[in-house]
Amino acid sequence: MREAIKEAARAWLHLTVGAAISLLCYLMVGVALFTAVLTLTVIGAGVLPESVLLLRRLADWQRRRTAAWTGTPVPEAYLALEGPLPARVRTAVTDPGTRQDLVWAAAHLLYGTVLWYLSLIVWAPALLVDGVWTGLAGRRPVALPLIGRLADLAADWSRALLTPAPSAVRDAALAARVEQLTATRAGAIAAHGAELRRIERDLHDGAQARLVALSMRIGLARRAYESDPATARRLLDDAQTQAEEALAELRHVVRGIHPPILTDRGLTGAVRALAASSGLETAVAVTGLGDHAQGGPRAPAAVEAAAYFVVAEALTNAAKHSGAARASVSLTREPAALRVRVRDEGRGGAEAGESGGSGLTGMRRRVAALDGTVRLTSPEGGPTVIEVELPCVW
């Protein structure tokens, strides 16, 4: 009996909140009608999108309540209210989710209040009936569970009215996908522009400057060749040094565009070379990928390059900023993806998001351009773990 009363009280509280939402729906329907009239006169066009957003929040609240009561989420499908005012008004009017929310609000005005009143009517007789039935006959309660059934009925009606049509779900998913691809494309363009500026800066400040110095020394050596051979030989020695340094700078720039080691040794060999030169005690674990020399499976070139730069950036950050002495790298071949995981035992505190520094920002943009995902975990005190998943076909 005690458990039956507790469940009935929980159901009655659910219905009571539903009745309060009915009052809000009453106000919301009034606001919708008032906004519609103002919109027809053009005066209230700016109020319409905000009213629709308010209606969405109310419907979302009911979805969360229904999901909490039934244990099953209630999906939603809305078009984004973005852009200039005419576009937002047009979206608010044409979005099927708006019409669905209005139908639910009008219906909830009735069943939310009616079911709550029914629960009030049932309470006293249910307590009397089940008190006698359970206390004297020792049977299970039969009247108090009716309040729970009323709450179930309210949840079922809300689910039926708030669940979008499959076509609306597809349209909303497509719109969200287009928005995601737009942001990804913008990030990829920004990353590409930053990469071009870096290459230009490296060429201008490094190789080009050394080649200019090389040209000047060769010119001085040629002038001094007849009158001062010793000076000419010294200048030629300096020119040779400048040429070697310019070649080293060019190799560095080429490695920044596409590391030749990826072509020569594959991703596994390239990552092991990075680990060996990172300055940290780095363990490399490879699952499902063979060495390039043994003819193991390889991911597409763009995926390998992204994975290589993720590992390079993560190890560079660990060596420079984390204070770690050890790190680990794992490469795992999934059925439709390549998973990269880099962990260091440093002090942690790396920031997620766009504020996490240019290296992490560039890493995210490079991965996002391939429709991949980046997860960063770096609590204060460490460890820092970067997990990247890159979709690919093997």
Secondary structure as GFF3:
##gff-version 3
##sequence-region A 1 394
A	DSSP	alpha_helix	2	40	.	.	.	ID=ss1
A	DSSP	alpha_helix	47	70	.	.	.	ID=ss2
A	DSSP	alpha_helix	85	94	.	.	.	ID=ss3
A	DSSP	alpha_helix	96	135	.	.	.	ID=ss4
A	DSSP	alpha_helix	145	162	.	.	.	ID=ss5
A	DSSP	alpha_helix	166	202	.	.	.	ID=ss6
A	DSSP	pi_helix	203	207	.	.	.	ID=ss7
A	DSSP	alpha_helix	208	224	.	.	.	ID=ss8
A	DSSP	alpha_helix	229	257	.	.	.	ID=ss9
A	DSSP	alpha_helix	260	277	.	.	.	ID=ss10
A	DSSP	beta_strand	281	287	.	.	.	ID=ss11
A	DSSP	three_ten_helix	292	294	.	.	.	ID=ss12
A	DSSP	alpha_helix	301	317	.	.	.	ID=ss13
A	DSSP	pi_helix	318	322	.	.	.	ID=ss14
A	DSSP	beta_strand	326	334	.	.	.	ID=ss15
A	DSSP	beta_strand	337	344	.	.	.	ID=ss16
A	DSSP	alpha_helix	358	368	.	.	.	ID=ss17
A	DSSP	beta_strand	373	377	.	.	.	ID=ss18
A	DSSP	beta_strand	384	391	.	.	.	ID=ss19
###
